[in-house]
Amino acid sequence: MNEHYDYCDLGYGVSLISPCGKTVFLQGDDACQFIDDTISVDELWESEGNPNPSIFDSQEDHIDLVIGPYFD
């Protein structure tokens, strides 16, 4: 079992996947905002590396922080 959240950009929406396999589907503005957030995370890690080593062990941990609230 995966220990991190994951996502899949389907073109017409985004499927968010929890570590236990539950899914949330985003469309429209919500999907666009989510993709923008993940692009920002990717760019941050690419340009500066780990922005907060005391919180994030990896980029996947940072993505978990972005996706997790959708499952609360």
Protein Blocks (a to p, Z undefined) as FASTA:
>chain_A
ZZbdcdddehjaccdddfkopacddehjllmmmmmmmmmmmmmmmmnopfblmlmmbfkl
mmmmmmmmmmZZ
